[in-house]
Amino acid sequence: MKILVLSFYYEPDLCAGSFRTTALVNELVQVMAAGSHIDVVSTLPNRYSTFSTEAASVESRPGVSIKRIALPQHKSGMVDQTKAFVVFSRQVLQYTASRKYDIIFATSSRLMTAVLGAWIAHQKKVALYLDIRDIFVDTIKDVLPRRFAVIARPVFSLLEKYAIRRAGKVNLVSRGFREYFFRRYPQQRFSYYTNGIDENFIAASATTSYLPQKNIFPVSVLYAGNIGEGQGLHAILPDLAKRMRGRVRFIIIGDGGRKEALRLELDRNSIDNVELLEPINRERLIDAYIDADVLFLHLHDYDAFKKVLPSKIFEYAAMGKPIWAGVAGYAAEFMHTEIDNSVVFHPCDAVDAERVFSDLSLQSLPREKFVTQYARRKIMKEMALDILLYAKGSEST
């Protein structure tokens, strides 16, 4: 069996799409039949302009060939991202033009990788399995200026319809997506293989000390991840940090399109208890988690984000640290039912955030059941088997 895997991000890039796809490919290699082969087509590390790491443009190992495409320098703006994707799609089409596949797997947050996978599957008349990590059509009305969203949304709705209807199987990374997709595509087959906890976080959780913390102020509160419009840190941190001065010191690790806006707001309000740091690799990130007293999470107050389940939740929970989260909808429900010693406040509401902070127990507590249930390797093995089962079923029809 020959499998094409399309993912805009892949190891060693630093993002949820990279970690997820890398883990899935590793599990596919373990379960696929002898003689099978996977072509992974992705990009050279490009998630953050302020973080770079070396990776080979072409790499081969038993059962897997990896093609990483070089992109022009870009940031988080829509124009830059569009230019980058045009380069990516052209080279993907060139690379795959003469190659034959039995199934195409495409994982997509911003939709267009799914559309690209659908187009290649159509051209080659082969099975398509999509992994949907975000509802882009639902998100653009919130994150794009209204005059652009009015034009873009109908176009992307048509592209979404093309991709989803072309797929024989669609995985939704969040069960919060279910109503949206079931209402539009009632005939489609859906699965729910979510994000999970990678092995390095599981190993770190096993060695974490669970001694009670001393109530020494200020408490160290860490956020690590993207700093974009969707995370809305610029809309919560300046006010929240001012309210928590003397009690909390915020450490923000990451980069993104709204980092400068956040920096300007902090400076304008003379906030001195927020430290902004550049992205770091996962080994150093784990050390930062261990050193922190509380882990912070936030999504902007947009309707679209009531359906998502941030991948960051899983690695946070694995570390056993208290979690302070500004989320709503499905993510809030998930945290209430699945994660002990976590509190949820209404997004962008500093008053509510300050109120619930006192409900946290300022000590690390093991979450062994959660770690076992949401181990990434376990989830990706189940998903790999599902992909192969679908591919075999498609061959027989």
NORJOBEL-V332894 format. One record per residue. N is the residue number from 0. RES is the residue in one letter. D_FIRST is the distance of its C-alpha to the first C-alpha in Angstrom with 1 decimal. Layout:
# NORJOBEL-V332894
N|RES|D_FIRST / N|RES|D_FIRST
This chain:
# NORJOBEL-V332894
0|M|0.0 / 1|K|3.8 / 2|I|6.5 / 3|L|10.1 / 4|V|12.8 / 5|L|16.3 / 6|S|19.3 / 7|F|22.8 / 8|Y|23.5 / 9|Y|21.8 / 10|E|23.4 / 11|P|26.2 / 12|D|27.4 / 13|L|29.7 / 14|C|28.8 / 15|A|27.1 / 16|G|24.1 / 17|S|23.5 / 18|F|24.0 / 19|R|21.8 / 20|T|18.7 / 21|T|19.1 / 22|A|19.4 / 23|L|16.3 / 24|V|14.1 / 25|N|15.9 / 26|E|15.1 / 27|L|11.4 / 28|V|11.4 / 29|Q|13.6 / 30|V|11.8 / 31|M|8.1 / 32|A|7.5 / 33|A|8.8 / 34|G|7.2 / 35|S|4.5 / 36|H|6.4 / 37|I|8.4 / 38|D|11.1 / 39|V|14.1 / 40|V|16.9 / 41|S|20.2 / 42|T|23.9 / 43|L|26.2 / 44|P|28.3 / 45|N|30.5 / 46|R|31.2 / 47|Y|34.8 / 48|S|37.0 / 49|T|39.1 / 50|F|36.3 / 51|S|34.4 / 52|T|32.2 / 53|E|30.6 / 54|A|26.9 / 55|A|25.1 / 56|S|23.9 / 57|V|21.1 / 58|E|19.7 / 59|S|17.1 / 60|R|16.4 / 61|P|14.1 / 62|G|10.5 / 63|V|12.0 / 64|S|13.9 / 65|I|16.6 / 66|K|18.7 / 67|R|21.9 / 68|I|24.1 / 69|A|27.9 / 70|L|29.9 / 71|P|33.6 / 72|Q|35.8 / 73|H|36.0 / 74|K|37.4 / 75|S|36.9 / 76|G|38.6 / 77|M|37.0 / 78|V|37.8 / 79|D|36.4 / 80|Q|33.2 / 81|T|32.9 / 82|K|33.4 / 83|A|30.7 / 84|F|28.1 / 85|V|29.0 / 86|V|28.4 / 87|F|25.0 / 88|S|23.9 / 89|R|25.1 / 90|Q|23.3 / 91|V|20.0 / 92|L|20.4 / 93|Q|21.3 / 94|Y|18.4 / 95|T|15.7 / 96|A|17.8 / 97|S|16.4 / 98|R|12.8 / 99|K|10.1 / 100|Y|7.6 / 101|D|6.1 / 102|I|8.2 / 103|I|11.1 / 104|F|13.0 / 105|A|16.6 / 106|T|19.4 / 107|S|22.9 / 108|S|26.5 / 109|R|28.3 / 110|L|26.3 / 111|M|25.6 / 112|T|22.2 / 113|A|21.2 / 114|V|22.8 / 115|L|21.1 / 116|G|17.6 / 117|A|19.0 / 118|W|20.2 / 119|I|17.1 / 120|A|15.2 / 121|H|18.3 / 122|Q|18.4 / 123|K|14.9 / 124|K|15.1 / 125|V|12.0 / 126|A|12.1 / 127|L|13.9 / 128|Y|14.7 / 129|L|17.9 / 130|D|19.7 / 131|I|23.4 / 132|R|25.7 / 133|D|28.9 / 134|I|30.6 / 135|F|31.5 / 136|V|33.5 / 137|D|35.6 / 138|T|36.1 / 139|I|37.3 / 140|K|40.5 / 141|D|41.6 / 142|V|40.4 / 143|L|41.3 / 144|P|44.9 / 145|R|45.8 / 146|R|46.5 / 147|F|42.9 / 148|A|41.3 / 149|V|43.1 / 150|I|41.4 / 151|A|38.0 / 152|R|37.3 / 153|P|37.2 / 154|V|34.9 / 155|F|32.4 / 156|S|32.8 / 157|L|31.6 / 158|L|28.6 / 159|E|27.8 / 160|K|28.1 / 161|Y|25.7 / 162|A|23.0 / 163|I|23.4 / 164|R|23.7 / 165|R|20.6 / 166|A|18.5 / 167|G|17.3 / 168|K|17.8 / 169|V|20.1 / 170|N|20.9 / 171|L|24.5 / 172|V|25.4 / 173|S|28.9 / 174|R|30.3 / 175|G|33.1 / 176|F|30.9 / 177|R|30.7 / 178|E|33.9 / 179|Y|33.2 / 180|F|29.8 / 181|F|30.8 / 182|R|33.9 / 183|R|32.1 / 184|Y|28.9 / 185|P|29.9 / 186|Q|27.2 / 187|Q|24.3 / 188|R|22.4 / 189|F|23.0 / 190|S|22.2 / 191|Y|24.2 / 192|Y|22.5 / 193|T|25.3 / 194|N|26.0 / 195|G|27.1 / 196|I|28.7 / 197|D|27.2 / 198|E|27.9 / 199|N|30.7 / 200|F|32.6 / 201|I|32.3 / 202|A|33.7 / 203|A|36.4 / 204|S|37.4 / 205|A|37.8 / 206|T|40.4 / 207|T|42.2 / 208|S|45.9 / 209|Y|46.9 / 210|L|50.6 / 211|P|52.6 / 212|Q|53.0 / 213|K|56.5 / 214|N|57.5 / 215|I|58.2 / 216|F|58.2 / 217|P|56.7 / 218|V|53.4 / 219|S|50.4 / 220|V|47.9 / 221|L|44.5 / 222|Y|42.1 / 223|A|39.0 / 224|G|36.6 / 225|N|36.7 / 226|I|40.1 / 227|G|39.6 / 228|E|41.0 / 229|G|38.8 / 230|Q|40.1 / 231|G|43.7 / 232|L|45.2 / 233|H|47.8 / 234|A|48.9 / 235|I|49.5 / 236|L|50.1 / 237|P|53.4 / 238|D|55.2 / 239|L|53.6 / 240|A|54.3 / 241|K|57.9 / 242|R|58.4 / 243|M|56.9 / 244|R|58.8 / 245|G|60.1 / 246|R|57.8 / 247|V|54.4 / 248|R|52.9 / 249|F|49.7 / 250|I|47.1 / 251|I|44.5 / 252|I|41.6 / 253|G|39.4 / 254|D|39.5 / 255|G|38.9 / 256|G|40.7 / 257|R|43.5 / 258|K|44.4 / 259|E|47.3 / 260|A|48.6 / 261|L|48.6 / 262|R|50.4 / 263|L|53.0 / 264|E|53.7 / 265|L|54.1 / 266|D|56.5 / 267|R|58.4 / 268|N|59.0 / 269|S|59.8 / 270|I|57.2 / 271|D|57.4 / 272|N|55.2 / 273|V|51.7 / 274|E|50.0 / 275|L|47.2 / 276|L|44.9 / 277|E|41.9 / 278|P|38.3 / 279|I|37.5 / 280|N|34.5 / 281|R|33.3 / 282|E|35.2 / 283|R|38.5 / 284|L|37.6 / 285|I|37.5 / 286|D|40.9 / 287|A|42.2 / 288|Y|41.1 / 289|I|42.8 / 290|D|46.0 / 291|A|46.1 / 292|D|48.2 / 293|V|46.5 / 294|L|43.2 / 295|F|43.5 / 296|L|41.2 / 297|H|42.0 / 298|L|40.6 / 299|H|42.8 / 300|D|44.6 / 301|Y|42.4 / 302|D|41.4 / 303|A|37.8 / 304|F|37.6 / 305|K|38.7 / 306|K|35.2 / 307|V|33.3 / 308|L|32.7 / 309|P|33.0 / 310|S|30.5 / 311|K|33.7 / 312|I|35.0 / 313|F|32.6 / 314|E|33.4 / 315|Y|37.1 / 316|A|37.2 / 317|A|35.6 / 318|M|38.5 / 319|G|41.1 / 320|K|43.3 / 321|P|45.2 / 322|I|43.4 / 323|W|45.5 / 324|A|43.5 / 325|G|44.4 / 326|V|41.9 / 327|A|42.2 / 328|G|40.5 / 329|Y|37.3 / 330|A|37.3 / 331|A|40.9 / 332|E|40.2 / 333|F|37.3 / 334|M|39.6 / 335|H|42.5 / 336|T|40.5 / 337|E|38.1 / 338|I|39.8 / 339|D|43.2 / 340|N|45.7 / 341|S|44.4 / 342|V|46.6 / 343|V|45.8 / 344|F|48.0 / 345|H|48.0 / 346|P|46.2 / 347|C|48.7 / 348|D|51.6 / 349|A|53.2 / 350|V|55.9 / 351|D|53.4 / 352|A|51.4 / 353|E|54.7 / 354|R|55.6 / 355|V|52.5 / 356|F|52.3 / 357|S|55.1 / 358|D|53.0 / 359|L|50.7 / 360|S|51.3 / 361|L|51.3 / 362|Q|49.6 / 363|S|46.1 / 364|L|44.9 / 365|P|41.8 / 366|R|39.2 / 367|E|37.4 / 368|K|36.2 / 369|F|34.7 / 370|V|33.0 / 371|T|31.4 / 372|Q|30.3 / 373|Y|28.9 / 374|A|27.2 / 375|R|24.4 / 376|R|22.2 / 377|K|22.7 / 378|I|22.1 / 379|M|18.9 / 380|K|17.5 / 381|E|18.3 / 382|M|16.7 / 383|A|13.4 / 384|L|13.5 / 385|D|14.6 / 386|I|11.8 / 387|L|9.2 / 388|L|11.9 / 389|Y|12.4 / 390|A|8.9 / 391|K|9.3 / 392|G|12.8 / 393|S|12.1 / 394|E|10.3 / 395|S|13.4 / 396|T|15.9
